[in-house]
Amino acid sequence: MSLPEYIREARLQAGLSQEQVAEALEVSRQAVSRWERGASRPSTATLVALATLFHRSVEQLTGRYASSPQVEEG
């Protein structure tokens, strides 16, 4: 999944509209739309704010989160 897809998916899972995200981050709804379409990228500071808003880590939001391997006991 790409960053725009991760942002959109996280927003939908949080039950927020683009307008609500825009208001929370003090940006325009059009900016949120551009991020979700891949027409522009949010700044690093904005990625942190998005992750906080969506209750995720930046790594999870950007798709760079890899769970640690499970070790079998026995």
C-alpha positions in Angstrom: 0.0 0.0 0.0 1.2 3.5 -0.7 1.3 6.5 1.7 -1.8 8.0 0.2 -3.7 4.8 0.7 -2.4 4.4 4.3 -3.6 8.0 5.1 -7.0 7.4 3.6 -7.4 4.0 5.2 -6.4 5.4 8.6 -8.8 8.3 8.3 -11.7 6.0 7.4 -10.9 3.6 10.2 -10.9 6.6 12.6 -14.4 7.5 11.3 -13.3 11.0 10.3 -14.1 13.1 7.2 -11.4 14.9 5.2 -13.0 18.1 6.7 -12.6 16.9 10.3 -8.9 15.9 9.7 -8.3 19.3 8.0 -9.8 21.2 11.0 -7.8 19.1 13.5 -4.5 19.8 11.7 -5.4 23.4 10.7 -5.0 22.7 7.0 -7.5 22.9 4.1 -9.7 20.0 3.2 -8.1 20.2 -0.3 -4.7 19.5 1.3 -6.0 16.3 2.9 -7.5 15.3 -0.5 -4.2 15.9 -2.2 -2.4 13.7 0.4 -4.9 10.9 -0.2 -4.6 11.2 -4.0 -0.8 11.3 -3.9 -0.8 14.8 -5.5 1.3 16.1 -2.6 2.9 14.7 0.5 2.4 15.9 4.1 5.5 17.3 5.9 7.2 15.3 8.5 5.6 17.4 11.3 2.2 16.8 9.6 2.8 13.1 9.4 3.4 13.0 13.2 0.2 15.0 13.7 -1.7 12.6 11.5 -0.3 9.6 13.3 -1.3 11.1 16.6 -4.8 11.9 15.4 -5.3 8.4 14.0 -3.8 6.8 17.2 -1.0 5.1 15.2 2.8 5.4 15.0 4.3 7.2 12.0 5.7 3.8 11.0 2.2 2.3 10.9 0.8 5.3 9.0 3.5 5.1 6.4 3.5 1.4 6.0 7.0 0.9 7.4 5.8 -0.9 10.5 6.9 -4.5 10.6 5.8 -6.6 13.5 8.6 -8.4 15.3 8.9 -12.0 14.3 7.3 -14.5 16.6 9.5 -17.0 18.3 8.1 -20.4 18.8 8.7 -21.9 22.2 9.2 -25.5 22.8 
